[in-house]
Amino acid sequence: MFKLKLMKRIFIILSFLIAAAAVAQTANGVSFEQQKMKQALAYGDKTVAANAMISIVLLEGPKSVYKDSLAYLYFNDRNFLSCFLVTNDILKNKPDNLELMEMNAISLESMGATEKATEAYANLFAKTNNNYHAYKLAGLQFGMNKFEDAYVSIKKADKLPDDGSVKITFQVNKNYSQNVNLKAAIAYLEGIIANSLNKKAEAKLSFERATKLFPEFVLAKSKLETLNAETKE
């Protein structure tokens, strides 16, 4: 009986020591990978930094905060496929994280997954009520020939407040692009969608508003000139 109790105690002690050793080994492993990650980032080696982050996630478990860091690293490096996969994984446990939702939506759009990107921006807009997200949603819907849906979305974007911080880049030709303020870009897209719906009068008003908001808006001026010419004919 005494031997049995002694053996049980020895087993408990051994189990504790093994568990403690495993914890210490994990801690040492995490510390090593953190140092490797910092050194890699200092040297601008994002591939090694990403590998170190993945190792840390494996050591710490699925709830490791380094998953978020990995998503940002992939996003900033324009590795949109990996960014999508990581953000998709994290969002299962953090469904309301707006930054991760936005990175997820941008990644899908950049990958050309238009339908999924539209869903992602619709979910994001439902949470933020942000005019830029409504603008992006309208643009994707327009690209899918969902003109009525796009018109509803762009009208919502137009009515929402704007802080003036967002600029939209328009490629005028292969050698020239313009950075246009968001309100003017919204008016321009509203005109494009209205024209596709054969709402010529509404389209003209939208293009006129776009040029008032951004007087040097080349594409809006061109669309307005075309509409005016059509009206004269």
C-alpha positions as CSV (number, residue, x, y, z in Angstrom):
1,M,0.0,0.0,0.0
2,F,2.8,2.4,0.9
3,K,4.7,1.5,-2.3
4,L,1.5,2.3,-4.3
5,K,1.1,5.7,-2.7
6,L,4.8,6.4,-3.2
7,M,4.6,5.5,-6.8
8,K,1.5,7.7,-7.2
9,R,3.4,10.7,-5.7
10,I,6.4,10.0,-7.9
11,F,4.1,9.9,-11.0
12,I,2.5,13.2,-10.0
13,I,5.9,14.8,-9.4
14,L,7.2,13.5,-12.7
15,S,4.1,14.8,-14.5
16,F,4.5,18.2,-12.9
17,L,8.2,18.3,-13.9
18,I,7.5,17.3,-17.5
19,A,4.7,19.9,-17.7
20,A,7.0,22.6,-16.2
21,A,9.8,21.6,-18.6
22,A,7.3,21.8,-21.6
23,V,6.2,25.3,-20.5
24,A,9.8,26.4,-20.1
25,Q,10.6,25.0,-23.5
26,T,7.7,26.8,-25.1
27,A,8.6,30.0,-23.4
28,N,12.2,29.7,-24.5
29,G,11.0,28.9,-28.0
30,V,8.7,31.9,-28.1
31,S,11.4,34.1,-26.9
32,F,13.8,32.9,-29.5
33,E,11.3,33.3,-32.3
34,Q,10.5,36.8,-31.1
35,Q,14.1,37.8,-31.3
36,K,14.4,36.2,-34.7
37,M,11.3,38.1,-35.9
38,K,12.7,41.5,-34.5
39,Q,16.0,40.9,-36.2
40,A,14.4,39.9,-39.5
41,L,12.2,43.1,-39.5
42,A,15.3,45.2,-38.6
43,Y,17.0,43.7,-41.7
44,G,13.8,44.1,-43.8
45,D,13.5,40.4,-44.3
46,K,9.7,40.0,-44.2
47,T,9.7,36.3,-45.2
48,V,11.8,35.3,-42.2
49,A,9.7,37.6,-40.0
50,A,6.5,35.9,-41.2
51,N,8.0,32.4,-40.6
52,A,9.0,33.5,-37.0
53,M,5.4,34.7,-36.4
54,I,4.0,31.4,-37.7
55,S,6.3,29.6,-35.3
56,I,5.1,31.8,-32.4
57,V,1.5,31.1,-33.3
58,L,2.2,27.4,-33.3
59,L,3.9,27.6,-29.9
60,E,1.3,29.9,-28.3
61,G,-1.8,28.3,-29.8
62,P,-4.6,29.6,-32.1
63,K,-5.4,32.6,-29.8
64,S,-2.0,34.0,-30.2
65,V,-2.0,37.8,-30.8
66,Y,0.8,37.2,-33.4
67,K,-1.9,36.1,-35.8
68,D,-3.0,39.7,-36.0
69,S,0.6,40.8,-36.5
70,L,1.0,38.2,-39.3
71,A,-2.1,39.6,-41.0
72,Y,-0.8,43.1,-40.9
73,L,2.6,41.9,-42.2
74,Y,1.0,40.1,-45.2
75,F,-1.2,43.1,-45.9
76,N,1.6,45.6,-45.9
77,D,3.6,43.3,-48.1
78,R,0.6,43.1,-50.5
79,N,0.5,39.3,-50.0
80,F,-3.3,39.4,-50.3
81,L,-3.9,35.7,-50.5
82,S,-2.1,35.0,-47.3
83,C,-3.7,38.1,-45.7
84,F,-7.1,36.9,-46.6
85,L,-6.5,33.4,-45.2
86,V,-5.2,34.7,-41.9
87,T,-7.9,37.4,-41.4
88,N,-10.6,34.9,-42.4
89,D,-9.2,32.6,-39.6
90,I,-9.0,35.4,-37.0
91,L,-12.5,36.7,-37.8
92,K,-14.1,33.4,-36.7
93,N,-13.2,34.5,-33.1
94,K,-13.2,38.3,-33.7
95,P,-16.1,38.9,-36.0
96,D,-16.4,42.6,-35.1
97,N,-12.8,43.6,-35.6
98,L,-13.2,46.4,-38.2
99,E,-9.6,46.6,-39.2
100,L,-9.4,42.9,-39.9
101,M,-12.7,43.1,-41.8
102,E,-11.4,45.9,-44.0
103,M,-8.1,44.1,-44.7
104,N,-10.1,41.0,-45.5
105,A,-12.3,42.9,-48.0
106,I,-9.4,44.7,-49.6
107,S,-7.6,41.4,-50.0
108,L,-10.6,39.8,-51.7
109,E,-10.9,42.7,-54.0
110,S,-7.2,42.7,-54.9
111,M,-7.4,39.0,-55.6
112,G,-10.3,39.6,-58.1
113,A,-12.8,37.7,-56.0
114,T,-15.4,40.4,-56.7
115,E,-18.5,38.6,-55.4
116,K,-16.9,37.7,-52.1
117,A,-15.4,41.2,-51.8
118,T,-18.9,42.7,-52.3
119,E,-20.2,40.6,-49.5
120,A,-17.2,41.6,-47.3
121,Y,-17.8,45.3,-48.0
122,A,-21.5,45.0,-47.4
123,N,-20.8,43.4,-44.0
124,L,-18.2,46.1,-43.2
125,F,-20.5,49.0,-44.3
126,A,-23.3,47.6,-42.1
127,K,-21.1,48.0,-39.1
128,T,-19.3,51.3,-39.9
129,N,-21.8,53.3,-41.9
130,N,-18.8,54.8,-43.5
131,N,-19.1,56.7,-46.8
132,Y,-15.8,55.2,-48.2
133,H,-17.0,51.7,-47.5
134,A,-20.4,52.5,-49.2
135,Y,-18.4,53.9,-52.2
136,K,-16.3,50.7,-52.5
137,L,-19.5,48.6,-52.2
138,A,-21.2,50.6,-55.0
139,G,-18.1,50.3,-57.3
140,L,-18.0,46.5,-56.9
141,Q,-21.7,46.2,-57.4
142,F,-21.4,48.3,-60.6
143,G,-18.6,46.1,-61.8
144,M,-20.9,43.1,-61.4
145,N,-23.6,45.0,-63.5
146,K,-25.8,45.2,-60.4
147,F,-26.7,48.8,-61.4
148,E,-29.8,49.2,-59.2
149,D,-28.0,47.9,-56.1
150,A,-25.0,50.1,-56.9
151,Y,-27.2,53.2,-57.2
152,V,-28.7,52.6,-53.8
153,S,-25.3,52.2,-52.3
154,I,-23.8,55.3,-53.9
155,K,-26.8,57.4,-52.8
156,K,-26.1,56.2,-49.3
157,A,-22.5,57.2,-49.6
158,D,-23.4,60.6,-50.9
159,K,-25.6,61.3,-47.9
160,L,-23.0,60.3,-45.3
161,P,-20.6,62.7,-43.6
162,D,-17.0,63.0,-45.0
163,D,-13.9,64.1,-43.0
164,G,-11.9,65.0,-46.2
165,S,-9.1,62.6,-45.4
166,V,-9.7,60.0,-48.2
167,K,-8.4,60.5,-51.7
168,I,-9.3,58.3,-54.7
169,T,-6.7,57.8,-57.5
170,F,-8.1,57.9,-61.0
171,Q,-5.9,56.8,-63.9
172,V,-6.6,59.4,-66.6
173,N,-4.2,57.9,-69.1
174,K,-1.1,55.6,-69.0
175,N,1.1,58.6,-68.0
176,Y,-1.2,60.6,-65.8
177,S,-3.4,60.0,-62.7
178,Q,-5.3,62.3,-60.3
179,N,-5.9,62.1,-56.6
180,V,-9.5,63.2,-56.1
181,N,-11.3,63.9,-52.9
182,L,-13.8,61.2,-51.9
183,K,-16.9,63.4,-52.1
184,A,-16.1,64.3,-55.8
185,A,-15.3,60.6,-56.5
186,I,-18.7,59.6,-55.0
187,A,-20.5,62.2,-57.2
188,Y,-18.6,60.9,-60.3
189,L,-19.5,57.2,-59.6
190,E,-23.1,58.3,-59.0
191,G,-23.1,59.8,-62.5
192,I,-21.5,56.7,-64.1
193,I,-24.2,54.5,-62.5
194,A,-27.0,56.9,-63.3
195,N,-25.9,57.0,-66.9
196,S,-25.8,53.2,-67.1
197,L,-29.4,53.2,-65.8
198,N,-30.3,55.7,-68.6
199,K,-30.9,58.4,-66.0
200,K,-29.3,61.1,-68.2
201,A,-30.5,64.1,-66.2
202,E,-29.4,62.7,-62.9
203,A,-26.1,61.7,-64.4
204,K,-25.5,65.2,-65.7
205,L,-26.2,66.7,-62.3
206,S,-23.8,64.2,-60.6
207,F,-21.0,65.0,-63.0
208,E,-21.6,68.8,-62.5
209,R,-21.4,68.3,-58.8
210,A,-18.2,66.3,-59.2
211,T,-16.5,69.1,-61.1
212,K,-17.7,71.7,-58.6
213,L,-16.2,69.6,-55.7
214,F,-13.0,69.1,-57.7
215,P,-12.6,71.6,-60.6
216,E,-9.7,69.8,-62.2
217,F,-11.5,66.4,-62.3
218,V,-10.6,65.4,-65.9
219,L,-12.8,62.3,-66.1
220,A,-15.8,64.0,-64.7
221,K,-15.4,66.9,-67.2
222,S,-15.0,64.4,-70.1
223,K,-18.2,62.6,-69.1
224,L,-20.1,65.9,-68.8
225,E,-18.9,67.1,-72.2
226,T,-20.1,63.8,-73.7
227,L,-23.5,64.0,-72.1
228,N,-23.9,67.6,-73.2
229,A,-23.0,66.6,-76.8
230,E,-25.5,63.8,-76.7
231,T,-28.2,66.2,-75.5
232,K,-27.5,68.6,-78.4
233,E,-27.9,65.8,-80.9
